[in-house]
């Protein structure tokens, strides 16, 4: 039931495009903040994906995260 203005929505979208999960903080029905959480992609992840693909394997990313964040992480590792 929380109404989110366009500035907040845009900020959330921008964080998600960068691979972060945006979490809103609400106290007593009032928006108090936004926290952006991100996992660090391991340096060897891109190489691992490349090797698996070169072996003829299909590589997929499975996540419980939102689709924008998942796409960002997937693009980082190929």
FENKA-V539041 format. One record per residue. N is the residue number from 1. OMEGA is omega in degrees with one decimal (NA if undefined). NEAR is the number of other ideal C-beta (glycine too) atoms within 12 Angstrom. D_FIRST is the distance of its C-alpha to the first C-alpha in Angstrom with 2 decimals. Layout:
<<N | OMEGA | NEAR | D_FIRST> <N | OMEGA | NEAR | D_FIRST>>
This chain:
<<1 | -179.4 | 5 | 0.00> <2 | 177.0 | 15 | 3.81> <3 | -178.1 | 12 | 6.38> <4 | -179.4 | 17 | 9.40> <5 | -175.5 | 13 | 12.75> <6 | 179.5 | 10 | 15.64> <7 | 179.5 | 12 | 17.61> <8 | 179.2 | 22 | 15.24> <9 | 178.1 | 18 | 14.79> <10 | 179.0 | 15 | 18.59> <11 | 177.6 | 23 | 19.25> <12 | -179.4 | 28 | 17.42> <13 | 179.8 | 22 | 19.38> <14 | 177.3 | 19 | 22.56> <15 | -178.4 | 26 | 22.35> <16 | 177.5 | 27 | 21.80> <17 | 179.4 | 24 | 24.79> <18 | 177.1 | 22 | 26.84> <19 | 179.6 | 28 | 26.20> <20 | 173.9 | 27 | 23.72> <21 | -179.5 | 26 | 20.44> <22 | 179.8 | 28 | 17.76> <23 | 178.6 | 22 | 15.65> <24 | 177.2 | 24 | 13.13> <25 | -177.8 | 15 | 13.85> <26 | 176.5 | 17 | 11.43> <27 | -180.0 | 10 | 13.19> <28 | 177.9 | 8 | 12.21> <29 | 178.6 | 10 | 8.73> <30 | 179.1 | 11 | 10.97> <31 | -177.1 | 21 | 11.69> <32 | -177.4 | 14 | 15.29> <33 | 177.2 | 15 | 16.56> <34 | 178.3 | 25 | 16.97> <35 | 177.2 | 17 | 19.50> <36 | -176.3 | 22 | 21.42> <37 | 179.9 | 19 | 23.27> <38 | 169.3 | 20 | 26.26> <39 | 176.2 | 20 | 29.02> <40 | 176.2 | 12 | 32.47> <41 | -179.9 | 23 | 34.25> <42 | -177.0 | 13 | 37.67> <43 | -177.3 | 10 | 40.52> <44 | -176.5 | 11 | 42.27> <45 | -179.3 | 21 | 39.35> <46 | 178.3 | 19 | 40.36> <47 | -180.0 | 15 | 43.95> <48 | 178.5 | 18 | 43.01> <49 | 179.6 | 24 | 41.06> <50 | -179.3 | 15 | 44.03> <51 | 179.6 | 16 | 46.52> <52 | 178.1 | 17 | 44.64> <53 | -179.9 | 16 | 44.40> <54 | 176.1 | 12 | 48.10> <55 | 179.4 | 11 | 48.88> <56 | -179.9 | 8 | 47.42> <57 | 174.1 | 12 | 44.31> <58 | -178.4 | 9 | 40.91> <59 | 178.7 | 19 | 38.43> <60 | 175.3 | 12 | 34.72> <61 | 176.7 | 23 | 31.80> <62 | -177.2 | 9 | 29.62> <63 | 172.9 | 17 | 26.43> <64 | -177.9 | 10 | 23.10> <65 | 178.8 | 23 | 21.77> <66 | -171.9 | 21 | 20.01> <67 | -180.0 | 16 | 22.44> <68 | 178.7 | 22 | 22.82> <69 | 179.8 | 31 | 23.85> <70 | 178.7 | 23 | 26.07> <71 | 179.7 | 18 | 27.79> <72 | 179.7 | 26 | 28.53> <73 | 179.3 | 30 | 30.09> <74 | -179.6 | 22 | 31.99> <75 | 178.8 | 18 | 33.46> <76 | -175.8 | 22 | 34.65> <77 | 176.1 | 27 | 36.64> <78 | NA | 18 | 37.87>>
